[in-house]
Amino acid sequence: MNPYPEYKNSGLSWLGKVPKHWEIEKLKFNARVRFSNVNKKTEEGEIPVKLCNYVDVYYNSVIGPDIEFMEASASLEEIKKFQLRAGDVLITKDSEEWTDIAVPAHVVIDIQNLLCGYHLAQIRSENRLRGDFLFWLLSSNQINYQFKIEASGVTRYGLSNHALSNSIVLLPPVEEQKRLTDFLKTKTAQIDDIISKKEKMVELLKEERAAIINQAVTKGLDPKVELKDSGIPWLSKIPKHWEKVPLKWNLQIVSGDSLAIESVLSEPVGQNDIPVIGGNGVMGYTNTSNITSPTVVVGRVGALCGNVHYIEPAAWITDNALRVKNVTKYSLKYLVLLLATMDLNKLANQNAQPLITGTLVKKQVAPLPPLEEQTQIISYVSQQTGQIDAQILREKKSIDLLRDYRAALISEVVTGKIDVRGI
């Protein structure tokens, strides 16, 4: 892909040169920008409508009839003002992170009684700007960065109508906008298809990995071994010579320790800084340890509670995690595999903030192979999963590269760095 034949200076340091025949203007001269104030309530006397809300835009680049929209009500004035039409572009106008603002989505078809919901900006292109091209412009990291800079706030960042309306857009000739849009639709669809296939491959590899671990941890390595009924629903049968015991007979579980947030660093700054371990792994760094020997850590709170990690000192285990200690008859590394196989997350309460307790975990009955077999199982699992882990890592790196390429391609096309008109 080649550059355009001629360029001119845009006058903007962040944009650089643009094709000579392109124009640069503020969005407000080529689109109508409105911030929705339609709430999610159903009021008596109002007209039933469907609402396109924040999450619909955040998780879908295309707004179409396959989305299950919320039902609400609106006044006639609101309907006239915020009724969505094919070609409209919506963006998220606020976020908890300034780096995660102005996510765009494109309305591709008229949907009866569908309105733009609260926390969204509705942009309707006019004059020389196509709506589908505007969507790709706003999807470009380079163009979108304007909104990150303009977002203001402390705990939640918001974009003003003024900042959005006065943002810079590029205007190739209308027919060229269509050609660029068609190119990006085709190319990104091809990239997305490859990414989707790779993501499915990763999931299959994870399933294969889990099956290998589950078989080894619950049945051992001898396919001819005589089995017995364990009496444990999730476990089914186990080798006849294995024991089944409550976990509390061979270990204790205690909570980690709280740590002042001001003492936690996002990155290590000195040789003495060590990882701070929460329920989902490393969450920062500090210079104080609260463990002196290897341990097993279980996530205690949150949607992913029940996660299991093997942790070596030095580290600080926070009170978001449970720590296993005083382990007898179990190898720590076998215990990690066993607890992961048990899917402890299913033990969590059903509150808004899921939680599991050490007492509940200790009550669980689990298999107990001889220590020699545990060592053999650890070695076998390590060997078998090592190759799978390496393949998963390769696939994930490939997915990251494809996503980077996709983002770069969009920016290069909509800012005129490459000429795709003849492709």
Residue pairs with C-beta under 8 A, 6 or more apart in sequence:
1 412
1 418
1 419
1 420
1 423
2 418
2 419
3 417
3 418
3 419
4 19
4 20
4 416
4 419
5 20
5 419
6 19
6 20
6 21
7 17
7 18
7 19
7 20
7 416
8 17
8 18
8 19
8 20
9 16
9 17
10 16
10 17
10 18
10 24
11 24
12 24
12 168
14 142
14 145
15 24
15 142
15 168
15 415
16 415
18 24
18 170
18 415
18 416
19 172
19 416
19 419
21 172
21 173
22 170
22 171
22 172
22 416
23 128
23 170
23 171
24 168
24 169
24 170
24 171
25 168
25 169
25 171
26 165
26 166
26 167
26 168
26 169
27 33
27 123
27 164
27 165
27 166
27 167
27 168
27 169
28 165
28 166
29 127
30 125
30 126
30 127
30 128
30 129
30 169
30 171
31 123
31 124
31 125
31 126
31 129
31 134
31 169
32 123
32 124
32 126
33 121
33 122
33 123
33 161
33 164
33 165
34 81
34 82
34 116
34 121
34 122
34 124
34 161
35 93
35 120
35 121
35 122
35 161
36 82
36 115
36 116
36 117
36 118
36 119
36 120
36 121
36 122
37 78
37 118
38 49
38 51
38 72
38 74
38 78
38 82
38 115
38 116
38 117
38 118
39 72
39 118
40 51
40 53
40 70
40 72
40 117
40 118
41 72
41 73
42 48
42 71
42 72
42 73
43 73
46 73
46 74
46 75
47 73
47 74
47 75
47 76
47 79
47 113
48 71
48 72
48 73
48 113
49 71
49 72
49 73
49 74
49 79
49 113
49 114
49 115
50 69
50 70
50 71
50 72
50 111
50 113
50 114
50 115
51 69
51 70
51 71
51 72
51 114
51 115
51 116
51 117
52 63
52 67
52 69
52 84
52 90
52 107
52 114
52 115
52 116
52 117
52 120
53 69
53 70
53 117
53 118
53 119
53 120
54 92
54 117
54 118
54 119
54 120
56 63
56 67
56 69
56 105
56 117
57 63
57 90
57 91
57 92
57 103
57 104
57 105
57 120
58 92
58 103
60 67
60 105
61 104
61 105
61 106
61 135
61 139
62 105
62 106
62 108
63 84
63 90
63 105
63 106
63 107
63 108
63 111
64 107
64 108
64 109
64 111
65 109
65 111
69 111
69 114
70 117
74 82
74 115
78 115
79 113
79 115
82 115
82 116
82 122
83 113
83 114
83 115
84 90
84 107
84 110
84 111
84 114
84 115
84 116
84 122
85 107
85 110
85 124
86 107
86 108
86 109
86 110
86 131
87 106
87 107
87 124
87 125
87 130
87 131
87 132
88 106
88 107
88 116
88 122
88 123
88 124
88 131
89 104
89 105
89 106
89 107
89 122
89 123
89 124
89 125
89 131
89 134
89 135
89 138
90 104
90 105
90 107
90 116
90 120
90 121
90 122
90 123
91 102
91 103
91 104
91 105
91 120
91 121
91 123
91 138
91 147
91 159
91 164
92 101
92 102
92 103
92 119
92 120
93 101
93 102
93 119
93 120
93 121
93 158
93 159
93 164
94 101
94 119
94 151
94 153
94 156
94 157
94 158
94 159
95 101
95 151
95 156
95 157
96 155
96 156
96 157
97 157
98 148
98 151
98 153
98 157
99 148
101 147
101 148
101 151
101 157
101 159
102 138
102 144
102 147
102 148
102 151
102 159
102 164
104 135
104 138
104 139
104 144
105 135
106 131
106 132
106 135
107 131
116 122
121 159
121 161
121 164
123 131
123 134
123 164
124 131
125 131
125 134
128 171
128 174
129 169
129 171
129 177
130 174
130 177
130 178
130 181
132 177
132 178
132 181
133 172
133 177
133 178
133 180
133 181
133 414
134 169
136 180
136 181
136 184
136 410
136 413
136 414
137 143
137 169
137 170
137 414
138 144
139 410
139 414
140 410
140 411
140 414
140 415
141 407
141 410
141 411
142 411
142 415
143 167
143 168
143 169
143 170
143 411
143 414
143 415
146 163
146 167
146 168
147 159
147 163
147 164
147 167
150 159
150 160
150 163
150 164
150 167
151 157
151 158
151 159
151 163
152 158
152 160
170 414
170 415
170 416
171 177
172 180
172 416
176 421
179 420
179 421
180 413
180 414
180 420
180 421
183 413
183 420
183 423
184 409
184 410
184 413
184 414
187 409
188 406
188 409
188 410
191 402
191 405
191 406
191 409
192 406
194 402
195 399
195 402
195 403
195 406
198 395
198 398
198 399
198 402
199 399
201 395
202 392
202 395
202 396
202 399
205 388
205 391
205 392
205 395
206 392
208 388
209 385
209 388
209 389
209 392
212 381
212 384
212 385
212 388
213 337
213 340
213 341
213 381
213 385
214 341
216 337
216 377
216 380
216 381
216 384
217 334
217 337
217 338
217 341
217 367
217 377
217 381
218 235
218 236
218 238
218 341
218 367
219 225
219 227
219 237
219 238
219 239
220 239
220 242
220 369
220 373
220 377
221 373
221 376
221 377
221 380
222 239
225 239
225 240
225 241
226 239
226 240
227 237
227 238
227 239
227 240
228 237
228 238
228 239
228 240
229 236
229 237
230 236
230 237
230 238
230 244
230 367
231 244
232 244
232 365
232 366
234 342
234 343
235 244
235 366
235 367
238 244
238 367
239 369
241 370
242 367
242 368
242 369
242 370
243 367
243 368
244 365
244 366
244 367
244 368
245 365
245 366
245 368
246 362
246 363
246 364
246 365
246 366
247 361
247 362
247 363
247 364
247 365
247 366
248 362
248 363
250 327
250 328
250 329
250 330
250 368
251 324
251 325
251 326
251 327
251 328
251 330
251 335
251 362
252 324
252 325
252 326
252 358
252 362
253 298
253 322
253 323
253 324
253 325
253 358
253 359
253 361
253 362
254 322
254 323
254 325
254 358
255 300
255 319
255 321
255 322
255 323
255 358
256 277
256 290
256 297
256 300
256 316
256 317
256 318
256 319
256 320
256 321
256 322
256 323
257 290
257 316
257 317
257 318
257 319
258 318
258 319
259 276
259 286
259 288
259 316
259 318
263 286
263 288
264 276
264 283
264 284
264 285
264 286
265 273
265 284
265 285
265 286
266 284
266 285
267 285
268 274
268 285
269 285
270 287
272 287
273 285
273 286
273 287
274 285
274 286
274 287
274 288
274 289
274 314
274 315
274 316
275 282
275 284
275 285
275 315
275 316
276 282
276 283
276 284
276 285
276 286
276 315
276 316
276 318
277 283
277 297
277 309
277 311
277 315
277 316
277 317
277 318
277 321
278 299
278 318
278 320
278 321
279 298
279 299
279 300
279 301
279 302
279 304
279 305
279 307
279 320
279 321
280 299
280 302
280 304
280 307
281 307
281 309
283 318
283 320
286 316
288 316
289 313
289 314
289 315
289 316
290 315
290 316
290 317
291 311
291 313
291 314
291 315
291 316
291 317
291 323
292 313
293 313
294 310
294 311
294 312
294 313
294 332
295 310
295 311
295 317
295 323
295 324
295 325
295 332
296 308
296 309
296 310
296 311
296 323
296 324
296 327
296 332
296 335
296 336
296 339
297 308
297 309
297 310
297 311
297 317
297 321
297 322
297 323
297 324
298 305
298 306
298 307
298 308
298 309
298 321
298 322
298 324
298 339
298 344
298 356
298 361
299 305
299 306
299 307
299 308
299 320
299 321
299 322
299 356
300 319
300 320
300 321
300 322
300 355
300 356
300 357
301 320
301 353
301 354
301 355
301 356
302 320
302 353
302 354
303 354
304 345
305 344
305 345
305 348
305 354
305 355
305 356
306 343
306 344
306 345
306 346
306 347
306 348
306 356
307 345
308 336
308 339
308 340
308 344
309 336
310 332
310 333
310 336
311 317
317 323
322 356
322 357
322 358
322 361
324 332
324 335
327 335
329 368
329 371
330 338
330 368
330 374
331 371
331 374
331 375
331 378
333 378
334 369
334 374
334 375
334 377
334 378
337 377
337 378
337 381
338 366
338 367
339 361
342 364
342 366
344 356
344 361
345 354
345 356
347 356
347 360
347 361
347 364
348 354
348 355
348 356
349 355
349 356
369 377
411 417
412 418
413 420
